[in-house]
Amino acid sequence: MKRNHTMMQFFEWHLAADGNHWKRLADMAPELKAKGIDSVWVPPVTKAVSADDTGYGVYDLYDLGEFDQKGTVRTKYGTKQELVEAIAECQKSGIVVYVDLVMNHKAGADEKEVFKVIEVDPNDRTKEISEPFEIEGWTKFTFPGRGNEYSSFKWTSEHFNGTDFDAKEERTGVFRIAGENKTWNENVDDEFGNYDYLMFANIDYNHPDVRREMIEWGKWLIDTLQCGGFRLDAIKHINHEFIKEFAAEMIRKRGQDFYIVGEFWNPNLDACRTFLDTVDYQIDLFDVSLHYKFHEASLAGRDFDLSKIFEDTLVQTHPTHAVTFVDNHDSQPHEALESWVGDWFKPSAYALTLLRRDGYPVVFYGDYYGIGGPELVEGKKEILDILLSARCNKAYGEQEDYFDHPNTIGWVRRGVEEIEGSGCAVVISNGDDGEKRMFVGEHRAGQVWEDLTGSCEDSITIEQDGWATFHVCGGGVSVWALPETSEDCGTGTDTTD
């Protein structure tokens, strides 16, 4: 039987810009696999505006750390060769690699151009606040360090529909590029009236040459890296019809097993459902709504009703298309979408993603190893290793929920015959010490279960009728199961597709 799949986001915003990250991934792949991680989402692999940039200020999509551009050959994370070797090491260990793609803008242009724009209200991009006028914009990309290697396509203002800086007047604004067929795309999120524009030089997906080039680049990247999937950044700012076309072409290129997940940062379920309908459910989405539930729960403490933690979440309505996460590089402290889940609630939040039947859970590098930057945060490797092991060895079979109390909830996974010792009972409290009486099966009668987290020291013997009372400490999580028999996840069993 196949083991549960678990993804790790293998970076955080403040990683050291030492060029060693691809080497770290290669070295750590066997250990990650042993912990139960069988896929990793890696940061943008393309050349950005500097060697320190996280990759989201993307400059040249065809430079993976191979050409001397923007003052560096390597990216923040290493060279192209080191990247290729890291992916190969992951595959050797049974780990699939998903590459982060930034396709809504370009930054660090090589030359300026003069062209006409119309300034729009930044809070309502459909509202024009000027007549057409000329600016000098950084929109010409010639890639002098790469030349025509891999692609001869050169970007000019023709291929963008907006920018945010007028070098002529040295002022910022939201400037829509004027001209024939130059408008914001309508198939985008409607925040700020129209959220096509986010930052830098905004790629115009109304342009047929742009669509053609981006699809060819996606295919080239698959061939070059032999990766197993993509994570698409900021897709609420990109023509949704293009995302549909792009996904179809990538899957056609690589096969049905090629996996794509999109960052559609909108907690509104109707918007998510409309997007999934538009792209024919070819991709999954991160469950932003669930993340915000975790954040709210961590702030409210016992005032949050845990029995409603999954209400209005993507994993509840679209369980096979939801990628569940607790935090990521954008939600970590001091970043663009800061909504950091409080330290005390984080183990419970991970239990709510890792130990349940639905969703494809992600473990954040910053939660596992810690984060740097202006506010250092220690990692939670010890408790996450316990939860990862429980996911890999215990969390299988029929699921029954006991969400019948605002401060103490629980659920049971009945286990499967194919995985010896599988099955577990999870209890979470956001208030006082609690307990939950739950049924684990008459065939469990007499079994002695332990709290794998170590929070509750006493063991529990399953009663003759298959019921037991499972305890939890206040503000914590307990995972009750038969004692673990192996340190490595899935030792001696098939854990790959």
C-alpha positions as CSV (number, residue, x, y, z in Angstrom):
1,M,0.0,0.0,0.0
2,K,1.2,3.5,-0.8
3,R,2.1,5.7,2.2
4,N,0.6,9.1,2.7
5,H,2.1,11.9,0.6
6,T,3.7,14.9,2.3
7,M,5.3,18.0,0.8
8,M,7.9,20.3,2.3
9,Q,8.3,23.9,1.3
10,F,12.1,23.7,1.2
11,F,12.9,27.4,1.9
12,E,12.0,30.4,4.0
13,W,12.4,34.1,3.1
14,H,15.6,34.8,5.1
15,L,17.7,31.8,4.0
16,A,21.4,32.8,3.9
17,A,22.3,34.0,0.4
18,D,25.4,31.8,0.3
19,G,24.7,29.9,-2.9
20,N,24.6,26.5,-1.0
21,H,20.9,25.8,-0.8
22,W,20.8,23.3,-3.7
23,K,23.7,21.5,-2.1
24,R,21.8,21.4,1.2
25,L,18.8,19.9,-0.6
26,A,21.0,17.2,-2.2
27,D,22.6,16.3,1.1
28,M,19.4,16.2,3.1
29,A,17.2,14.3,0.6
30,P,17.7,10.8,2.2
31,E,16.9,12.2,5.7
32,L,13.8,14.0,4.4
33,K,12.6,10.8,2.8
34,A,13.2,8.9,6.1
35,K,11.0,11.5,7.9
36,G,8.1,10.9,5.5
37,I,8.7,13.8,3.1
38,D,8.2,12.6,-0.5
39,S,7.9,15.9,-2.3
40,V,9.6,19.2,-2.0
41,W,8.6,22.6,-3.3
42,V,11.8,24.6,-4.1
43,P,12.1,28.4,-4.5
44,P,12.3,30.1,-7.9
45,V,15.2,28.7,-9.8
46,T,15.6,31.5,-12.3
47,K,18.0,34.4,-12.3
48,A,16.6,37.4,-10.3
49,V,17.8,41.0,-10.0
50,S,20.7,40.1,-7.7
51,A,22.4,37.1,-6.0
52,D,20.6,38.1,-2.8
53,D,17.1,38.1,-4.3
54,T,14.8,35.3,-3.2
55,G,13.9,34.7,-6.9
56,Y,10.6,36.5,-7.0
57,G,12.2,39.6,-8.6
58,V,12.7,37.4,-11.7
59,Y,14.9,38.7,-14.5
60,D,15.8,35.9,-16.9
61,L,13.6,32.8,-17.0
62,Y,16.2,30.8,-19.0
63,D,19.1,31.5,-16.7
64,L,19.1,28.9,-13.9
65,G,22.5,30.0,-12.5
66,E,24.5,29.5,-15.6
67,F,25.3,33.0,-17.1
68,D,27.1,36.0,-15.7
69,Q,24.1,38.4,-15.4
70,K,23.1,40.9,-12.7
71,G,26.5,40.6,-11.1
72,T,26.4,36.9,-10.5
73,V,26.5,33.5,-12.2
74,R,24.7,31.6,-9.4
75,T,21.3,32.5,-8.0
76,K,20.8,33.0,-4.3
77,Y,20.5,29.2,-4.0
78,G,23.4,28.0,-6.2
79,T,24.3,27.1,-9.8
80,K,22.3,25.4,-12.5
81,Q,24.5,22.3,-12.2
82,E,24.0,22.1,-8.5
83,L,20.2,22.4,-9.0
84,V,20.2,19.6,-11.6
85,E,22.3,17.4,-9.2
86,A,20.0,18.2,-6.2
87,I,16.9,17.2,-8.2
88,A,18.6,14.0,-9.2
89,E,19.5,13.2,-5.6
90,C,15.9,13.8,-4.6
91,Q,14.6,11.5,-7.3
92,K,17.1,8.9,-6.2
93,S,15.7,9.1,-2.6
94,G,12.1,8.9,-3.9
95,I,11.3,12.6,-3.5
96,V,9.4,14.5,-6.3
97,V,10.6,18.1,-6.9
98,Y,8.1,21.0,-7.6
99,V,9.6,24.1,-9.0
100,D,8.3,27.6,-8.1
101,L,7.4,29.6,-11.2
102,V,7.0,33.4,-11.2
103,M,5.1,34.4,-14.3
104,N,3.3,37.6,-13.6
105,H,6.1,40.1,-13.9
106,K,9.7,40.7,-14.8
107,A,12.3,42.9,-13.0
108,G,15.7,44.4,-13.6
109,A,15.4,45.4,-17.2
110,D,18.6,46.0,-19.2
111,E,17.4,49.2,-20.9
112,K,14.8,51.9,-20.7
113,E,12.2,52.7,-23.3
114,V,9.9,55.7,-23.9
115,F,6.2,54.9,-24.3
116,K,2.8,56.2,-23.4
117,V,0.9,55.3,-20.3
118,I,-2.2,56.2,-18.4
119,E,-1.9,56.5,-14.6
120,V,-4.6,54.7,-12.7
121,D,-5.8,54.8,-9.1
122,P,-3.8,52.3,-7.2
123,N,-6.9,51.4,-5.1
124,D,-9.1,51.1,-8.2
125,R,-7.1,50.1,-11.3
126,T,-10.1,50.5,-13.5
127,K,-10.2,54.3,-12.7
128,E,-7.9,56.4,-14.9
129,I,-6.5,59.5,-13.2
130,S,-4.5,61.0,-16.1
131,E,-4.6,61.5,-19.8
132,P,-2.0,59.5,-21.9
133,F,1.5,60.7,-21.4
134,E,5.1,59.6,-22.0
135,I,7.3,58.0,-19.4
136,E,10.7,56.3,-19.5
137,G,10.2,52.8,-18.2
138,W,12.5,49.9,-17.5
139,T,10.9,47.4,-19.9
140,K,13.6,46.3,-22.4
141,F,15.2,42.9,-21.6
142,T,18.0,41.9,-23.9
143,F,19.9,39.4,-21.6
144,P,23.4,40.4,-22.7
145,G,25.0,37.7,-20.6
146,R,23.0,34.9,-22.2
147,G,22.4,36.2,-25.7
148,N,20.2,33.9,-27.7
149,E,21.0,30.7,-25.9
150,Y,17.9,28.6,-25.4
151,S,15.6,31.5,-26.6
152,S,16.0,34.5,-28.9
153,F,12.9,36.2,-27.4
154,K,13.6,39.8,-26.2
155,W,11.1,41.6,-24.0
156,T,10.0,45.2,-24.7
157,S,7.2,47.4,-23.6
158,E,5.1,45.7,-26.3
159,H,5.0,42.6,-24.1
160,F,3.9,44.3,-20.8
161,N,0.7,46.2,-19.9
162,G,1.8,48.0,-16.8
163,T,4.8,49.3,-14.8
164,D,5.3,51.2,-11.6
165,F,8.3,53.6,-12.2
166,D,8.8,56.6,-14.4
167,A,12.6,57.1,-14.7
168,K,12.0,60.4,-16.5
169,E,10.3,62.0,-13.5
170,E,11.8,59.6,-11.0
171,R,8.4,58.8,-9.5
172,T,6.3,55.8,-8.8
173,G,2.7,55.0,-9.6
174,V,0.6,52.4,-11.3
175,F,0.9,53.1,-15.0
176,R,-1.1,51.2,-17.5
177,I,0.7,51.0,-20.8
178,A,-1.3,52.7,-23.6
179,G,-1.7,51.5,-27.1
180,E,-3.6,49.1,-29.4
181,N,-5.0,46.1,-27.4
182,K,-3.4,47.4,-24.2
183,T,-5.8,46.9,-21.3
184,W,-5.7,45.1,-18.0
185,N,-6.7,41.5,-18.4
186,E,-10.3,40.9,-17.2
187,N,-9.7,37.2,-16.2
188,V,-8.0,38.1,-12.9
189,D,-8.9,38.7,-9.3
190,D,-11.2,41.7,-8.8
191,E,-9.4,43.2,-5.8
192,F,-8.6,46.9,-6.4
193,G,-11.1,46.8,-9.2
194,N,-8.7,44.7,-11.3
195,Y,-5.7,42.9,-9.8
196,D,-3.8,42.2,-13.1
197,Y,-1.0,44.5,-12.0
198,L,1.1,43.6,-8.9
199,M,4.6,45.0,-9.3
200,F,7.5,45.7,-11.7
201,A,6.9,45.2,-15.4
202,N,3.6,43.4,-15.6
203,I,3.5,40.6,-18.3
204,D,0.7,41.1,-20.9
205,Y,-1.0,37.7,-21.4
206,N,-3.3,39.3,-24.1
207,H,-0.2,39.2,-26.3
208,P,-0.1,36.0,-28.4
209,D,3.8,36.1,-28.6
210,V,4.0,36.3,-24.8
211,R,1.7,33.3,-24.3
212,R,3.6,31.3,-26.9
213,E,7.0,32.1,-25.3
214,M,5.9,31.3,-21.8
215,I,4.5,27.9,-22.8
216,E,7.7,27.1,-24.7
217,W,9.7,28.1,-21.6
218,G,7.6,25.9,-19.4
219,K,8.3,22.9,-21.7
220,W,12.0,23.8,-21.8
221,L,12.2,23.9,-18.0
222,I,10.6,20.4,-17.7
223,D,13.1,19.0,-20.2
224,T,16.0,20.8,-18.5
225,L,15.3,19.9,-14.9
226,Q,13.1,16.7,-15.3
227,C,11.1,18.0,-12.3
228,G,7.8,16.4,-11.2
229,G,5.7,19.5,-11.0
230,F,5.3,23.3,-10.7
231,R,4.1,25.6,-8.0
232,L,2.6,28.7,-9.7
233,D,3.1,32.0,-7.9
234,A,0.6,34.8,-7.7
235,I,-2.0,33.3,-10.1
236,K,-4.8,35.6,-9.1
237,H,-2.8,38.3,-11.1
238,I,-2.5,36.2,-14.2
239,N,-5.1,35.6,-17.0
240,H,-6.9,32.5,-15.7
241,E,-7.5,31.3,-19.2
242,F,-3.8,31.3,-19.8
243,I,-3.2,29.3,-16.6
244,K,-5.7,26.8,-18.0
245,E,-3.8,26.6,-21.3
246,F,-0.4,26.5,-19.6
247,A,-1.4,23.7,-17.2
248,A,-2.9,21.6,-20.1
249,E,0.3,22.1,-22.2
250,M,2.6,21.1,-19.3
251,I,0.5,18.0,-18.5
252,R,0.5,17.1,-22.2
253,K,4.2,17.5,-22.2
254,R,5.1,15.5,-19.1
255,G,2.1,13.2,-18.6
256,Q,-0.9,13.1,-16.2
257,D,1.4,12.5,-13.2
258,F,2.9,16.0,-13.6
259,Y,1.6,18.0,-10.6
260,I,0.7,21.7,-10.5
261,V,-0.4,23.7,-7.4
262,G,-1.3,27.4,-7.6
263,E,-1.0,30.2,-5.1
264,F,-4.4,31.8,-5.4
265,W,-4.2,34.0,-2.3
266,N,-7.9,34.5,-1.7
267,P,-9.7,33.0,1.3
268,N,-13.1,33.5,-0.5
269,L,-14.3,30.0,-1.4
270,D,-16.6,31.2,-4.2
271,A,-13.6,32.8,-5.9
272,C,-11.5,29.6,-5.5
273,R,-14.4,27.5,-6.9
274,T,-14.7,29.8,-9.9
275,F,-11.0,29.6,-10.5
276,L,-11.0,25.8,-10.3
277,D,-13.9,25.6,-12.7
278,T,-12.1,27.9,-15.1
279,V,-9.0,25.8,-15.2
280,D,-10.9,22.5,-15.4
281,Y,-9.5,21.3,-12.1
282,Q,-6.1,20.7,-13.7
283,I,-4.3,22.2,-10.7
284,D,-4.7,22.2,-7.0
285,L,-4.8,25.3,-4.8
286,F,-3.3,26.2,-1.4
287,D,-6.0,26.3,1.3
288,V,-5.6,30.0,2.2
289,S,-8.9,30.0,4.1
290,L,-7.7,27.2,6.5
291,H,-4.4,29.1,7.1
292,Y,-6.4,32.1,8.2
293,K,-8.5,29.9,10.5
294,F,-5.3,28.6,12.1
295,H,-4.1,32.2,12.5
296,E,-7.3,33.3,14.0
297,A,-7.4,30.3,16.4
298,S,-3.9,31.1,17.6
299,L,-4.9,34.7,18.4
300,A,-8.2,33.9,20.0
301,G,-7.2,31.1,22.3
302,R,-10.1,29.4,24.1
303,D,-12.5,31.9,22.6
304,F,-12.1,30.2,19.2
305,D,-14.6,27.4,18.5
306,L,-12.5,24.5,17.4
307,S,-15.5,22.5,16.3
308,K,-15.8,25.0,13.4
309,I,-12.1,25.0,12.4
310,F,-12.9,23.5,8.9
311,E,-16.0,25.5,8.1
312,D,-15.6,27.5,4.9
313,T,-12.3,26.0,4.0
314,L,-11.1,24.5,0.7
315,V,-10.2,21.2,2.2
316,Q,-13.8,20.8,3.4
317,T,-15.4,21.7,0.0
318,H,-12.7,20.5,-2.4
319,P,-10.7,17.9,-0.5
320,T,-8.9,16.4,-3.5
321,H,-7.8,19.9,-4.7
322,A,-6.7,21.4,-1.5
323,V,-3.0,21.8,-0.4
324,T,-3.1,22.5,3.3
325,F,-0.4,24.5,5.0
326,V,0.1,26.2,8.4
327,D,2.5,29.0,7.4
328,N,4.8,29.9,4.4
329,H,7.4,32.4,3.3
330,D,4.8,35.1,2.7
331,S,3.0,34.7,6.1
332,Q,6.1,34.5,8.2
333,P,6.9,37.6,10.4
334,H,7.6,40.9,8.6
335,E,6.7,39.6,5.1
336,A,4.0,40.7,2.6
337,L,1.1,38.6,3.9
338,E,2.2,38.3,7.6
339,S,-0.3,36.1,9.4
340,W,2.0,33.9,11.5
341,V,0.3,31.2,13.4
342,G,1.1,31.5,17.1
343,D,3.7,29.2,18.6
344,W,1.4,27.5,21.1
345,F,-1.1,26.5,18.4
346,K,1.3,25.4,15.7
347,P,1.6,21.7,16.7
348,S,-2.2,21.5,16.8
349,A,-2.5,23.1,13.4
350,Y,0.0,20.6,12.0
351,A,-2.0,17.7,13.5
352,L,-5.0,19.1,11.7
353,T,-3.3,18.9,8.4
354,L,-0.9,15.9,8.7
355,L,-3.2,13.4,10.5
356,R,-6.4,13.8,8.6
357,R,-7.7,12.0,5.5
358,D,-8.2,15.0,3.2
359,G,-5.8,17.5,1.6
360,Y,-2.2,17.4,0.6
361,P,-0.2,18.8,3.6
362,V,2.9,21.0,3.4
363,V,5.5,21.3,6.1
364,F,7.2,24.8,6.0
365,Y,11.0,24.8,6.2
366,G,10.8,27.8,8.6
367,D,8.6,25.8,11.0
368,Y,10.8,22.8,10.8
369,Y,14.3,24.3,10.9
370,G,13.6,27.8,12.1
371,I,13.7,31.2,10.4
372,G,16.3,34.0,10.3
373,G,15.9,37.7,9.6
374,P,15.0,40.5,12.0
375,E,13.0,38.1,14.3
376,L,14.6,34.8,14.8
377,V,12.2,31.9,15.2
378,E,13.3,28.5,16.5
379,G,12.2,25.4,14.5
380,K,9.9,22.7,15.8
381,K,11.7,19.7,14.3
382,E,11.1,17.5,17.4
383,I,7.3,17.7,17.5
384,L,7.0,17.8,13.7
385,D,9.1,14.6,13.4
386,I,6.6,12.9,15.7
387,L,3.6,14.2,13.7
388,L,5.3,13.2,10.4
389,S,6.0,9.7,11.7
390,A,2.4,9.4,12.8
391,R,1.2,10.5,9.4
392,C,3.4,8.0,7.6
393,N,2.8,5.0,9.9
394,K,-0.5,5.6,11.8
395,A,-2.9,8.0,10.0
396,Y,-4.8,5.6,7.7
397,G,-8.2,4.2,7.2
398,E,-11.7,5.4,8.1
399,Q,-11.9,8.7,9.8
400,E,-14.5,9.6,12.4
401,D,-14.7,13.1,13.9
402,Y,-15.7,14.1,17.4
403,F,-16.0,17.8,16.9
404,D,-18.6,18.2,19.6
405,H,-17.0,20.7,21.9
406,P,-15.7,24.3,21.3
407,N,-12.5,23.7,23.2
408,T,-11.8,20.0,22.8
409,I,-12.0,18.1,19.6
410,G,-10.8,14.7,18.4
411,W,-10.9,12.2,15.6
412,V,-10.0,8.6,15.0
413,R,-8.3,7.0,12.1
414,R,-9.2,3.3,12.2
415,G,-6.1,2.0,10.4
416,V,-5.6,-0.5,7.6
417,E,-4.5,-4.1,7.6
418,E,-1.7,-3.5,5.0
419,I,0.2,-1.2,7.5
420,E,0.9,-3.0,10.7
421,G,0.2,-0.9,13.8
422,S,-1.7,1.8,11.9
423,G,-4.6,3.7,13.4
424,C,-4.6,6.6,15.8
425,A,-6.8,8.8,18.0
426,V,-6.0,12.6,18.0
427,V,-7.2,15.1,20.7
428,I,-6.7,18.9,20.6
429,S,-7.5,21.5,23.2
430,N,-7.3,25.2,23.1
431,G,-8.5,25.6,26.7
432,D,-8.1,23.5,29.8
433,D,-7.0,19.9,30.1
434,G,-9.6,17.8,28.3
435,E,-10.6,14.3,27.2
436,K,-12.6,12.7,24.4
437,R,-14.3,9.4,24.5
438,M,-13.9,7.8,21.1
439,F,-14.4,4.5,19.4
440,V,-11.4,2.9,17.8
441,G,-12.8,-0.6,17.0
442,E,-13.7,-3.8,19.0
443,H,-10.7,-5.6,17.4
444,R,-8.5,-3.1,19.4
445,A,-9.7,-4.4,22.8
446,G,-6.9,-4.8,25.2
447,Q,-4.4,-2.9,23.2
448,V,-2.2,-0.4,25.1
449,W,-1.9,2.9,23.4
450,E,0.5,5.8,24.2
451,D,0.6,9.5,23.5
452,L,3.2,9.7,20.8
453,T,3.8,13.4,21.6
454,G,4.8,12.5,25.2
455,S,2.5,15.1,26.6
456,C,0.5,12.5,28.5
457,E,2.8,10.1,30.3
458,D,0.2,7.4,31.2
459,S,-0.9,4.8,28.7
460,I,-4.5,3.9,27.8
461,T,-5.9,0.4,27.5
462,I,-8.6,0.0,24.9
463,E,-11.8,-1.3,26.5
464,Q,-13.6,-4.5,25.4
465,D,-16.2,-2.6,23.4
466,G,-13.5,-0.7,21.4
467,W,-14.0,2.6,23.2
468,A,-11.5,4.5,25.3
469,T,-11.2,7.9,26.9
470,F,-8.3,9.8,25.4
471,H,-6.7,12.8,27.3
472,V,-5.0,16.0,26.2
473,C,-3.2,18.7,28.1
474,G,-4.6,22.2,28.0
475,G,-3.7,24.2,24.8
476,G,-2.0,21.1,23.3
477,V,-2.4,18.1,21.1
478,S,-2.1,14.4,21.9
479,V,-1.7,11.6,19.3
480,W,-2.7,8.2,20.8
481,A,-1.6,5.0,19.0
482,L,0.3,1.8,19.4
483,P,4.0,2.5,20.2
484,E,6.2,3.2,17.2
485,T,8.4,0.3,16.1
486,S,10.6,2.1,13.5
487,E,12.5,5.4,13.4
488,D,12.3,5.7,9.6
489,C,9.0,6.3,7.9
490,G,7.7,3.3,6.0
491,T,10.8,1.2,6.6
492,G,10.6,-2.0,4.4
493,T,7.5,-0.8,2.6
494,D,6.7,0.8,-0.8
495,T,6.5,4.5,-0.2
496,T,6.7,5.8,-3.8
497,D,4.4,6.1,-6.7
